[in-house]
């Protein structure tokens, strides 16, 4: 998976975060902005800041700091 493609619809797991309550949360990415993911979990829908987190998205480890561009601008890269 390249960081220049859309993440919407992909599986996400929070591997690390400055917000410890997010670590281990998993779900499907339903929306994305420059700074956040909206993730549908089994329990609810949550919004997660990208910057302080490391994610696994479809088995690829991604540092949130590297994907903080507006999705449409990142896709043009």
PDB file with SEQRES, HELIX, SHEET and CRYST1 records, atoms N, CA, C and O in Angstrom:
SEQRES   1 A   77  UNK UNK UNK UNK UNK UNK UNK UNK UNK UNK UNK UNK UNK          
SEQRES   2 A   77  UNK UNK UNK UNK UNK UNK UNK UNK UNK UNK UNK UNK UNK          
SEQRES   3 A   77  UNK UNK UNK UNK UNK UNK UNK UNK UNK UNK UNK UNK UNK          
SEQRES   4 A   77  UNK UNK UNK UNK UNK UNK UNK UNK UNK UNK UNK UNK UNK          
SEQRES   5 A   77  UNK UNK UNK UNK UNK UNK UNK UNK UNK UNK UNK UNK UNK          
SEQRES   6 A   77  UNK UNK UNK UNK UNK UNK UNK UNK UNK UNK UNK UNK              
HELIX    1 AA1 UNK A   20  UNK A   22  5                                   3    
HELIX    2 AA2 UNK A   64  UNK A   67  5                                   4    
HELIX    3 AA3 UNK A   71  UNK A   76  1                                   6    
SHEET    1 AA1 6 UNK A  45  UNK A  49  0                                        
SHEET    2 AA1 6 UNK A  36  UNK A  40 -1                                        
SHEET    3 AA1 6 UNK A  26  UNK A  32 -1                                        
SHEET    4 AA1 6 UNK A  11  UNK A  17 -1                                        
SHEET    5 AA1 6 UNK A  53  UNK A  57 -1                                        
SHEET    6 AA1 6 UNK A  60  UNK A  63 -1                                        
CRYST1    1.000    1.000    1.000  90.00  90.00  90.00 P 1           1          
ATOM      1  N   UNK A   1       0.843  -1.181   0.000  1.00  0.00           N  
ATOM      2  CA  UNK A   1       0.000   0.000   0.000  1.00  0.00           C  
ATOM      3  C   UNK A   1       0.883   1.236   0.000  1.00  0.00           C  
ATOM      4  O   UNK A   1       1.791   1.357   0.821  1.00  0.00           O  
ATOM      5  N   UNK A   2       0.621   2.133  -0.901  1.00  0.00           N  
ATOM      6  CA  UNK A   2       1.356   3.388  -0.973  1.00  0.00           C  
ATOM      7  C   UNK A   2       0.612   4.456  -0.189  1.00  0.00           C  
ATOM      8  O   UNK A   2      -0.614   4.420  -0.079  1.00  0.00           O  
ATOM      9  N   UNK A   3       1.362   5.407   0.354  1.00  0.00           N  
ATOM     10  CA  UNK A   3       0.714   6.495   1.087  1.00  0.00           C  
ATOM     11  C   UNK A   3       0.102   7.513   0.147  1.00  0.00           C  
ATOM     12  O   UNK A   3      -0.449   8.514   0.604  1.00  0.00           O  
ATOM     13  N   UNK A   4       0.185   7.285  -1.155  1.00  0.00           N  
ATOM     14  CA  UNK A   4      -0.437   8.173  -2.133  1.00  0.00           C  
ATOM     15  C   UNK A   4      -1.793   7.653  -2.587  1.00  0.00           C  
ATOM     16  O   UNK A   4      -2.378   8.201  -3.521  1.00  0.00           O  
ATOM     17  N   UNK A   5      -2.295   6.622  -1.955  1.00  0.00           N  
ATOM     18  CA  UNK A   5      -3.616   6.119  -2.323  1.00  0.00           C  
ATOM     19  C   UNK A   5      -4.612   6.416  -1.218  1.00  0.00           C  
ATOM     20  O   UNK A   5      -4.231   6.776  -0.104  1.00  0.00           O  
ATOM     21  N   UNK A   6      -5.879   6.264  -1.531  1.00  0.00           N  
ATOM     22  CA  UNK A   6      -6.937   6.516  -0.562  1.00  0.00           C  
ATOM     23  C   UNK A   6      -6.956   5.417   0.498  1.00  0.00           C  
ATOM     24  O   UNK A   6      -6.766   4.239   0.192  1.00  0.00           O  
ATOM     25  N   UNK A   7      -7.185   5.816   1.737  1.00  0.00           N  
ATOM     26  CA  UNK A   7      -7.273   4.854   2.833  1.00  0.00           C  
ATOM     27  C   UNK A   7      -8.717   4.493   3.167  1.00  0.00           C  
ATOM     28  O   UNK A   7      -8.955   3.558   3.931  1.00  0.00           O  
ATOM     29  N   UNK A   8      -9.672   5.210   2.615  1.00  0.00           N  
ATOM     30  CA  UNK A   8     -11.079   4.974   2.934  1.00  0.00           C  
ATOM     31  C   UNK A   8     -11.460   3.552   2.534  1.00  0.00           C  
ATOM     32  O   UNK A   8     -11.173   3.105   1.424  1.00  0.00           O  
ATOM     33  N   UNK A   9     -12.119   2.846   3.470  1.00  0.00           N  
ATOM     34  CA  UNK A   9     -12.540   1.470   3.246  1.00  0.00           C  
ATOM     35  C   UNK A   9     -11.539   0.430   3.715  1.00  0.00           C  
ATOM     36  O   UNK A   9     -11.845  -0.763   3.719  1.00  0.00           O  
ATOM     37  N   UNK A  10     -10.341   0.864   4.114  1.00  0.00           N  
ATOM     38  CA  UNK A  10      -9.304  -0.063   4.562  1.00  0.00           C  
ATOM     39  C   UNK A  10      -9.385  -0.300   6.073  1.00  0.00           C  
ATOM     40  O   UNK A  10      -9.904   0.531   6.817  1.00  0.00           O  
ATOM     41  N   UNK A  11      -8.870  -1.434   6.503  1.00  0.00           N  
ATOM     42  CA  UNK A  11      -8.801  -1.767   7.920  1.00  0.00           C  
ATOM     43  C   UNK A  11      -7.665  -1.005   8.584  1.00  0.00           C  
ATOM     44  O   UNK A  11      -6.580  -0.875   8.017  1.00  0.00           O  
ATOM     45  N   UNK A  12      -7.916  -0.503   9.783  1.00  0.00           N  
ATOM     46  CA  UNK A  12      -6.928   0.269  10.536  1.00  0.00           C  
ATOM     47  C   UNK A  12      -6.847  -0.260  11.955  1.00  0.00           C  
ATOM     48  O   UNK A  12      -7.861  -0.594  12.569  1.00  0.00           O  
ATOM     49  N   UNK A  13      -5.618  -0.333  12.469  1.00  0.00           N  
ATOM     50  CA  UNK A  13      -5.366  -0.621  13.882  1.00  0.00           C  
ATOM     51  C   UNK A  13      -4.409   0.444  14.397  1.00  0.00           C  
ATOM     52  O   UNK A  13      -3.417   0.762  13.741  1.00  0.00           O  
ATOM     53  N   UNK A  14      -4.704   0.995  15.568  1.00  0.00           N  
ATOM     54  CA  UNK A  14      -3.817   1.967  16.187  1.00  0.00           C  
ATOM     55  C   UNK A  14      -2.754   1.196  16.960  1.00  0.00           C  
ATOM     56  O   UNK A  14      -3.062   0.503  17.930  1.00  0.00           O  
ATOM     57  N   UNK A  15      -1.501   1.319  16.526  1.00  0.00           N  
ATOM     58  CA  UNK A  15      -0.388   0.609  17.154  1.00  0.00           C  
ATOM     59  C   UNK A  15       0.193   1.398  18.324  1.00  0.00           C  
ATOM     60  O   UNK A  15       0.537   0.820  19.355  1.00  0.00           O  
ATOM     61  N   UNK A  16       0.303   2.716  18.165  1.00  0.00           N  
ATOM     62  CA  UNK A  16       0.778   3.561  19.256  1.00  0.00           C  
ATOM     63  C   UNK A  16       0.149   4.940  19.106  1.00  0.00           C  
ATOM     64  O   UNK A  16      -0.188   5.381  18.007  1.00  0.00           O  
ATOM     65  N   UNK A  17       0.004   5.605  20.253  1.00  0.00           N  
ATOM     66  CA  UNK A  17      -0.612   6.924  20.268  1.00  0.00           C  
ATOM     67  C   UNK A  17      -0.270   7.611  21.572  1.00  0.00           C  
ATOM     68  O   UNK A  17      -0.033   6.955  22.586  1.00  0.00           O  
ATOM     69  N   UNK A  18      -0.244   8.946  21.546  1.00  0.00           N  
ATOM     70  CA  UNK A  18      -0.075   9.679  22.799  1.00  0.00           C  
ATOM     71  C   UNK A  18      -1.333   9.537  23.659  1.00  0.00           C  
ATOM     72  O   UNK A  18      -1.282   9.756  24.869  1.00  0.00           O  
ATOM     73  N   UNK A  19      -2.452   9.176  23.045  1.00  0.00           N  
ATOM     74  CA  UNK A  19      -3.695   8.874  23.757  1.00  0.00           C  
ATOM     75  C   UNK A  19      -3.770   7.358  23.933  1.00  0.00           C  
ATOM     76  O   UNK A  19      -4.188   6.645  23.021  1.00  0.00           O  
ATOM     77  N   UNK A  20      -3.370   6.873  25.092  1.00  0.00           N  
ATOM     78  CA  UNK A  20      -3.266   5.431  25.323  1.00  0.00           C  
ATOM     79  C   UNK A  20      -4.583   4.684  25.179  1.00  0.00           C  
ATOM     80  O   UNK A  20      -4.574   3.474  24.957  1.00  0.00           O  
ATOM     81  N   UNK A  21      -5.716   5.372  25.300  1.00  0.00           N  
ATOM     82  CA  UNK A  21      -7.014   4.700  25.167  1.00  0.00           C  
ATOM     83  C   UNK A  21      -7.281   4.281  23.715  1.00  0.00           C  
ATOM     84  O   UNK A  21      -8.175   3.474  23.461  1.00  0.00           O  
ATOM     85  N   UNK A  22      -6.516   4.818  22.769  1.00  0.00           N  
ATOM     86  CA  UNK A  22      -6.704   4.457  21.357  1.00  0.00           C  
ATOM     87  C   UNK A  22      -5.888   3.241  20.935  1.00  0.00           C  
ATOM     88  O   UNK A  22      -6.218   2.587  19.945  1.00  0.00           O  
ATOM     89  N   UNK A  23      -4.823   2.931  21.680  1.00  0.00           N  
ATOM     90  CA  UNK A  23      -3.939   1.825  21.300  1.00  0.00           C  
ATOM     91  C   UNK A  23      -4.732   0.520  21.273  1.00  0.00           C  
ATOM     92  O   UNK A  23      -5.410   0.154  22.234  1.00  0.00           O  
ATOM     93  N   UNK A  24      -4.621  -0.163  20.140  1.00  0.00           N  
ATOM     94  CA  UNK A  24      -5.340  -1.427  19.963  1.00  0.00           C  
ATOM     95  C   UNK A  24      -6.702  -1.278  19.325  1.00  0.00           C  
ATOM     96  O   UNK A  24      -7.307  -2.271  18.921  1.00  0.00           O  
ATOM     97  N   UNK A  25      -7.202  -0.039  19.224  1.00  0.00           N  
ATOM     98  CA  UNK A  25      -8.508   0.153  18.579  1.00  0.00           C  
ATOM     99  C   UNK A  25      -8.377  -0.216  17.108  1.00  0.00           C  
ATOM    100  O   UNK A  25      -7.353   0.047  16.478  1.00  0.00           O  
ATOM    101  N   UNK A  26      -9.404  -0.816  16.582  1.00  0.00           N  
ATOM    102  CA  UNK A  26      -9.381  -1.290  15.204  1.00  0.00           C  
ATOM    103  C   UNK A  26     -10.732  -1.052  14.552  1.00  0.00           C  
ATOM    104  O   UNK A  26     -11.764  -1.029  15.223  1.00  0.00           O  
ATOM    105  N   UNK A  27     -10.716  -0.876  13.255  1.00  0.00           N  
ATOM    106  CA  UNK A  27     -11.956  -0.665  12.534  1.00  0.00           C  
ATOM    107  C   UNK A  27     -11.697  -0.349  11.076  1.00  0.00           C  
ATOM    108  O   UNK A  27     -10.588  -0.525  10.571  1.00  0.00           O  
ATOM    109  N   UNK A  28     -12.743   0.121  10.406  1.00  0.00           N  
ATOM    110  CA  UNK A  28     -12.668   0.446   8.988  1.00  0.00           C  
ATOM    111  C   UNK A  28     -12.686   1.958   8.834  1.00  0.00           C  
ATOM    112  O   UNK A  28     -13.522   2.640   9.427  1.00  0.00           O  
ATOM    113  N   UNK A  29     -11.759   2.480   8.035  1.00  0.00           N  
ATOM    114  CA  UNK A  29     -11.695   3.919   7.793  1.00  0.00           C  
ATOM    115  C   UNK A  29     -12.886   4.326   6.937  1.00  0.00           C  
ATOM    116  O   UNK A  29     -13.056   3.828   5.824  1.00  0.00           O  
ATOM    117  N   UNK A  30     -13.706   5.226   7.453  1.00  0.00           N  
ATOM    118  CA  UNK A  30     -14.898   5.690   6.749  1.00  0.00           C  
ATOM    119  C   UNK A  30     -14.717   7.075   6.144  1.00  0.00           C  
ATOM    120  O   UNK A  30     -15.405   7.429   5.187  1.00  0.00           O  
ATOM    121  N   UNK A  31     -13.791   7.867   6.697  1.00  0.00           N  
ATOM    122  CA  UNK A  31     -13.536   9.199   6.157  1.00  0.00           C  
ATOM    123  C   UNK A  31     -12.129   9.609   6.563  1.00  0.00           C  
ATOM    124  O   UNK A  31     -11.556   9.070   7.510  1.00  0.00           O  
ATOM    125  N   UNK A  32     -11.584  10.573   5.830  1.00  0.00           N  
ATOM    126  CA  UNK A  32     -10.243  11.044   6.113  1.00  0.00           C  
ATOM    127  C   UNK A  32     -10.156  12.530   5.798  1.00  0.00           C  
ATOM    128  O   UNK A  32     -10.663  12.990   4.775  1.00  0.00           O  
ATOM    129  N   UNK A  33      -9.510  13.276   6.688  1.00  0.00           N  
ATOM    130  CA  UNK A  33      -9.177  14.666   6.435  1.00  0.00           C  
ATOM    131  C   UNK A  33      -7.657  14.800   6.517  1.00  0.00           C  
ATOM    132  O   UNK A  33      -6.947  13.807   6.674  1.00  0.00           O  
ATOM    133  N   UNK A  34      -7.171  16.018   6.411  1.00  0.00           N  
ATOM    134  CA  UNK A  34      -5.730  16.255   6.501  1.00  0.00           C  
ATOM    135  C   UNK A  34      -5.162  15.744   7.818  1.00  0.00           C  
ATOM    136  O   UNK A  34      -4.072  15.173   7.841  1.00  0.00           O  
ATOM    137  N   UNK A  35      -5.887  15.941   8.913  1.00  0.00           N  
ATOM    138  CA  UNK A  35      -5.375  15.637  10.244  1.00  0.00           C  
ATOM    139  C   UNK A  35      -5.998  14.412  10.905  1.00  0.00           C  
ATOM    140  O   UNK A  35      -5.481  13.951  11.923  1.00  0.00           O  
ATOM    141  N   UNK A  36      -7.100  13.864  10.361  1.00  0.00           N  
ATOM    142  CA  UNK A  36      -7.832  12.816  11.081  1.00  0.00           C  
ATOM    143  C   UNK A  36      -8.298  11.666  10.185  1.00  0.00           C  
ATOM    144  O   UNK A  36      -8.388  11.786   8.963  1.00  0.00           O  
ATOM    145  N   UNK A  37      -8.587  10.553  10.852  1.00  0.00           N  
ATOM    146  CA  UNK A  37      -9.337   9.441  10.279  1.00  0.00           C  
ATOM    147  C   UNK A  37     -10.637   9.314  11.061  1.00  0.00           C  
ATOM    148  O   UNK A  37     -10.642   9.484  12.280  1.00  0.00           O  
ATOM    149  N   UNK A  38     -11.715   9.024  10.392  1.00  0.00           N  
ATOM    150  CA  UNK A  38     -12.947   8.618  11.041  1.00  0.00           C  
ATOM    151  C   UNK A  38     -13.048   7.110  10.851  1.00  0.00           C  
ATOM    152  O   UNK A  38     -13.062   6.613   9.724  1.00  0.00           O  
ATOM    153  N   UNK A  39     -13.118   6.392  11.964  1.00  0.00           N  
ATOM    154  CA  UNK A  39     -13.036   4.928  11.930  1.00  0.00           C  
ATOM    155  C   UNK A  39     -14.283   4.327  12.557  1.00  0.00           C  
ATOM    156  O   UNK A  39     -14.680   4.694  13.663  1.00  0.00           O  
ATOM    157  N   UNK A  40     -14.890   3.402  11.838  1.00  0.00           N  
ATOM    158  CA  UNK A  40     -16.044   2.663  12.354  1.00  0.00           C  
ATOM    159  C   UNK A  40     -15.531   1.396  13.024  1.00  0.00           C  
ATOM    160  O   UNK A  40     -14.955   0.523  12.374  1.00  0.00           O  
ATOM    161  N   UNK A  41     -15.750   1.307  14.350  1.00  0.00           N  
ATOM    162  CA  UNK A  41     -15.332   0.130  15.109  1.00  0.00           C  
ATOM    163  C   UNK A  41     -16.563  -0.731  15.374  1.00  0.00           C  
ATOM    164  O   UNK A  41     -17.668  -0.390  14.953  1.00  0.00           O  
ATOM    165  N   UNK A  42     -16.371  -1.835  16.064  1.00  0.00           N  
ATOM    166  CA  UNK A  42     -17.515  -2.676  16.432  1.00  0.00           C  
ATOM    167  C   UNK A  42     -18.459  -1.969  17.392  1.00  0.00           C  
ATOM    168  O   UNK A  42     -19.656  -2.253  17.403  1.00  0.00           O  
ATOM    169  N   UNK A  43     -17.925  -1.038  18.211  1.00  0.00           N  
ATOM    170  CA  UNK A  43     -18.726  -0.382  19.231  1.00  0.00           C  
ATOM    171  C   UNK A  43     -19.289   0.963  18.784  1.00  0.00           C  
ATOM    172  O   UNK A  43     -20.416   1.309  19.137  1.00  0.00           O  
ATOM    173  N   UNK A  44     -18.511   1.731  18.005  1.00  0.00           N  
ATOM    174  CA  UNK A  44     -18.906   3.097  17.688  1.00  0.00           C  
ATOM    175  C   UNK A  44     -18.085   3.628  16.525  1.00  0.00           C  
ATOM    176  O   UNK A  44     -17.303   2.899  15.916  1.00  0.00           O  
ATOM    177  N   UNK A  45     -18.271   4.899  16.228  1.00  0.00           N  
ATOM    178  CA  UNK A  45     -17.462   5.581  15.233  1.00  0.00           C  
ATOM    179  C   UNK A  45     -16.612   6.602  15.962  1.00  0.00           C  
ATOM    180  O   UNK A  45     -17.129   7.403  16.741  1.00  0.00           O  
ATOM    181  N   UNK A  46     -15.300   6.577  15.711  1.00  0.00           N  
ATOM    182  CA  UNK A  46     -14.380   7.471  16.420  1.00  0.00           C  
ATOM    183  C   UNK A  46     -13.560   8.284  15.415  1.00  0.00           C  
ATOM    184  O   UNK A  46     -13.351   7.865  14.276  1.00  0.00           O  
ATOM    185  N   UNK A  47     -13.107   9.445  15.860  1.00  0.00           N  
ATOM    186  CA  UNK A  47     -12.209  10.272  15.068  1.00  0.00           C  
ATOM    187  C   UNK A  47     -10.844  10.235  15.734  1.00  0.00           C  
ATOM    188  O   UNK A  47     -10.725  10.468  16.937  1.00  0.00           O  
ATOM    189  N   UNK A  48      -9.821   9.942  14.951  1.00  0.00           N  
ATOM    190  CA  UNK A  48      -8.466   9.770  15.471  1.00  0.00           C  
ATOM    191  C   UNK A  48      -7.538  10.756  14.772  1.00  0.00           C  
ATOM    192  O   UNK A  48      -7.507  10.835  13.544  1.00  0.00           O  
ATOM    193  N   UNK A  49      -6.779  11.509  15.574  1.00  0.00           N  
ATOM    194  CA  UNK A  49      -5.750  12.376  15.007  1.00  0.00           C  
ATOM    195  C   UNK A  49      -4.640  11.521  14.414  1.00  0.00           C  
ATOM    196  O   UNK A  49      -4.228  10.530  15.016  1.00  0.00           O  
ATOM    197  N   UNK A  50      -4.159  11.897  13.243  1.00  0.00           N  
ATOM    198  CA  UNK A  50      -3.084  11.134  12.606  1.00  0.00           C  
ATOM    199  C   UNK A  50      -1.737  11.357  13.289  1.00  0.00           C  
ATOM    200  O   UNK A  50      -0.988  10.410  13.532  1.00  0.00           O  
ATOM    201  N   UNK A  51      -1.438  12.625  13.596  1.00  0.00           N  
ATOM    202  CA  UNK A  51      -0.077  12.998  14.002  1.00  0.00           C  
ATOM    203  C   UNK A  51       0.505  12.239  15.185  1.00  0.00           C  
ATOM    204  O   UNK A  51       1.650  11.799  15.084  1.00  0.00           O  
ATOM    205  N   UNK A  52      -0.184  12.057  16.275  1.00  0.00           N  
ATOM    206  CA  UNK A  52       0.520  11.384  17.378  1.00  0.00           C  
ATOM    207  C   UNK A  52       0.456   9.857  17.301  1.00  0.00           C  
ATOM    208  O   UNK A  52       0.784   9.182  18.277  1.00  0.00           O  
ATOM    209  N   UNK A  53       0.042   9.304  16.166  1.00  0.00           N  
ATOM    210  CA  UNK A  53      -0.216   7.862  16.106  1.00  0.00           C  
ATOM    211  C   UNK A  53       0.653   7.144  15.086  1.00  0.00           C  
ATOM    212  O   UNK A  53       1.163   7.734  14.134  1.00  0.00           O  
ATOM    213  N   UNK A  54       0.799   5.849  15.323  1.00  0.00           N  
ATOM    214  CA  UNK A  54       1.328   4.921  14.329  1.00  0.00           C  
ATOM    215  C   UNK A  54       0.214   3.911  14.090  1.00  0.00           C  
ATOM    216  O   UNK A  54      -0.369   3.375  15.033  1.00  0.00           O  
ATOM    217  N   UNK A  55      -0.072   3.659  12.814  1.00  0.00           N  
ATOM    218  CA  UNK A  55      -1.177   2.788  12.439  1.00  0.00           C  
ATOM    219  C   UNK A  55      -0.674   1.575  11.672  1.00  0.00           C  
ATOM    220  O   UNK A  55       0.402   1.600  11.074  1.00  0.00           O  
ATOM    221  N   UNK A  56      -1.464   0.521  11.700  1.00  0.00           N  
ATOM    222  CA  UNK A  56      -1.332  -0.546  10.729  1.00  0.00           C  
ATOM    223  C   UNK A  56      -2.585  -0.452   9.871  1.00  0.00           C  
ATOM    224  O   UNK A  56      -3.709  -0.559  10.361  1.00  0.00           O  
ATOM    225  N   UNK A  57      -2.363  -0.251   8.583  1.00  0.00           N  
ATOM    226  CA  UNK A  57      -3.469  -0.177   7.635  1.00  0.00           C  
ATOM    227  C   UNK A  57      -3.245  -1.282   6.616  1.00  0.00           C  
ATOM    228  O   UNK A  57      -2.277  -1.260   5.855  1.00  0.00           O  
ATOM    229  N   UNK A  58      -4.151  -2.244   6.614  1.00  0.00           N  
ATOM    230  CA  UNK A  58      -4.014  -3.438   5.760  1.00  0.00           C  
ATOM    231  C   UNK A  58      -2.620  -4.055   5.869  1.00  0.00           C  
ATOM    232  O   UNK A  58      -1.961  -4.326   4.865  1.00  0.00           O  
ATOM    233  N   UNK A  59      -2.193  -4.269   7.104  1.00  0.00           N  
ATOM    234  CA  UNK A  59      -0.937  -4.940   7.439  1.00  0.00           C  
ATOM    235  C   UNK A  59       0.326  -4.153   7.081  1.00  0.00           C  
ATOM    236  O   UNK A  59       1.418  -4.720   7.064  1.00  0.00           O  
ATOM    237  N   UNK A  60       0.194  -2.865   6.797  1.00  0.00           N  
ATOM    238  CA  UNK A  60       1.346  -1.993   6.535  1.00  0.00           C  
ATOM    239  C   UNK A  60       1.424  -0.982   7.666  1.00  0.00           C  
ATOM    240  O   UNK A  60       0.436  -0.313   7.970  1.00  0.00           O  
ATOM    241  N   UNK A  61       2.586  -0.865   8.290  1.00  0.00           N  
ATOM    242  CA  UNK A  61       2.783   0.076   9.405  1.00  0.00           C  
ATOM    243  C   UNK A  61       3.052   1.468   8.836  1.00  0.00           C  
ATOM    244  O   UNK A  61       3.959   1.647   8.024  1.00  0.00           O  
ATOM    245  N   UNK A  62       2.254   2.461   9.269  1.00  0.00           N  
ATOM    246  CA  UNK A  62       2.352   3.820   8.745  1.00  0.00           C  
ATOM    247  C   UNK A  62       2.397   4.811   9.900  1.00  0.00           C  
ATOM    248  O   UNK A  62       1.545   4.775  10.787  1.00  0.00           O  
ATOM    249  N   UNK A  63       3.388   5.693   9.889  1.00  0.00           N  
ATOM    250  CA  UNK A  63       3.483   6.758  10.880  1.00  0.00           C  
ATOM    251  C   UNK A  63       2.545   7.879  10.452  1.00  0.00           C  
ATOM    252  O   UNK A  63       2.645   8.386   9.335  1.00  0.00           O  
ATOM    253  N   UNK A  64       1.639   8.263  11.335  1.00  0.00           N  
ATOM    254  CA  UNK A  64       0.660   9.298  11.027  1.00  0.00           C  
ATOM    255  C   UNK A  64       1.275  10.617  10.610  1.00  0.00           C  
ATOM    256  O   UNK A  64       0.665  11.368   9.849  1.00  0.00           O  
ATOM    257  N   UNK A  65       2.474  10.915  11.096  1.00  0.00           N  
ATOM    258  CA  UNK A  65       3.158  12.158  10.711  1.00  0.00           C  
ATOM    259  C   UNK A  65       3.434  12.232   9.212  1.00  0.00           C  
ATOM    260  O   UNK A  65       3.533  13.325   8.654  1.00  0.00           O  
ATOM    261  N   UNK A  66       3.557  11.093   8.566  1.00  0.00           N  
ATOM    262  CA  UNK A  66       3.924  11.068   7.142  1.00  0.00           C  
ATOM    263  C   UNK A  66       2.725  11.206   6.209  1.00  0.00           C  
ATOM    264  O   UNK A  66       2.900  11.315   4.996  1.00  0.00           O  
ATOM    265  N   UNK A  67       1.517  11.203   6.756  1.00  0.00           N  
ATOM    266  CA  UNK A  67       0.327  11.253   5.896  1.00  0.00           C  
ATOM    267  C   UNK A  67      -0.594  12.415   6.256  1.00  0.00           C  
ATOM    268  O   UNK A  67      -1.805  12.337   6.050  1.00  0.00           O  
ATOM    269  N   UNK A  68      -0.022  13.490   6.793  1.00  0.00           N  
ATOM    270  CA  UNK A  68      -0.840  14.636   7.192  1.00  0.00           C  
ATOM    271  C   UNK A  68      -0.927  15.671   6.077  1.00  0.00           C  
ATOM    272  O   UNK A  68      -0.550  16.830   6.249  1.00  0.00           O  
ATOM    273  N   UNK A  69      -1.424  15.231   4.950  1.00  0.00           N  
ATOM    274  CA  UNK A  69      -1.783  16.096   3.837  1.00  0.00           C  
ATOM    275  C   UNK A  69      -3.259  15.878   3.588  1.00  0.00           C  
ATOM    276  O   UNK A  69      -3.810  14.832   3.930  1.00  0.00           O  
ATOM    277  N   UNK A  70      -3.891  16.863   2.995  1.00  0.00           N  
ATOM    278  CA  UNK A  70      -5.277  16.645   2.583  1.00  0.00           C  
ATOM    279  C   UNK A  70      -5.288  15.465   1.613  1.00  0.00           C  
ATOM    280  O   UNK A  70      -4.428  15.386   0.736  1.00  0.00           O  
ATOM    281  N   UNK A  71      -6.247  14.544   1.756  1.00  0.00           N  
ATOM    282  CA  UNK A  71      -6.248  13.333   0.925  1.00  0.00           C  
ATOM    283  C   UNK A  71      -6.145  13.628  -0.565  1.00  0.00           C  
ATOM    284  O   UNK A  71      -5.405  12.945  -1.272  1.00  0.00           O  
ATOM    285  N   UNK A  72      -6.872  14.631  -1.061  1.00  0.00           N  
ATOM    286  CA  UNK A  72      -6.833  14.900  -2.491  1.00  0.00           C  
ATOM    287  C   UNK A  72      -5.459  15.401  -2.930  1.00  0.00           C  
ATOM    288  O   UNK A  72      -5.062  15.161  -4.070  1.00  0.00           O  
ATOM    289  N   UNK A  73      -4.723  16.091  -2.055  1.00  0.00           N  
ATOM    290  CA  UNK A  73      -3.368  16.532  -2.393  1.00  0.00           C  
ATOM    291  C   UNK A  73      -2.380  15.376  -2.319  1.00  0.00           C  
ATOM    292  O   UNK A  73      -1.461  15.296  -3.134  1.00  0.00           O  
ATOM    293  N   UNK A  74      -2.559  14.478  -1.350  1.00  0.00           N  
ATOM    294  CA  UNK A  74      -1.677  13.320  -1.230  1.00  0.00           C  
ATOM    295  C   UNK A  74      -1.853  12.393  -2.429  1.00  0.00           C  
ATOM    296  O   UNK A  74      -0.885  11.791  -2.895  1.00  0.00           O  
ATOM    297  N   UNK A  75      -3.074  12.274  -2.929  1.00  0.00           N  
ATOM    298  CA  UNK A  75      -3.356  11.384  -4.047  1.00  0.00           C  
ATOM    299  C   UNK A  75      -2.740  11.903  -5.345  1.00  0.00           C  
ATOM    300  O   UNK A  75      -2.494  11.126  -6.267  1.00  0.00           O  
ATOM    301  N   UNK A  76      -2.489  13.213  -5.422  1.00  0.00           N  
ATOM    302  CA  UNK A  76      -1.886  13.796  -6.621  1.00  0.00           C  
ATOM    303  C   UNK A  76      -0.393  13.550  -6.690  1.00  0.00           C  
ATOM    304  O   UNK A  76       0.208  13.691  -7.755  1.00  0.00           O  
ATOM    305  N   UNK A  77       0.215  13.185  -5.569  1.00  0.00           N  
ATOM    306  CA  UNK A  77       1.680  13.000  -5.502  1.00  0.00           C  
ATOM    307  C   UNK A  77       2.141  11.850  -6.355  1.00  0.00           C  
ATOM    308  O   UNK A  77       3.337  11.562  -6.410  1.00  0.00           O  
TER     309      UNK A  77                                                      
END                                                                             
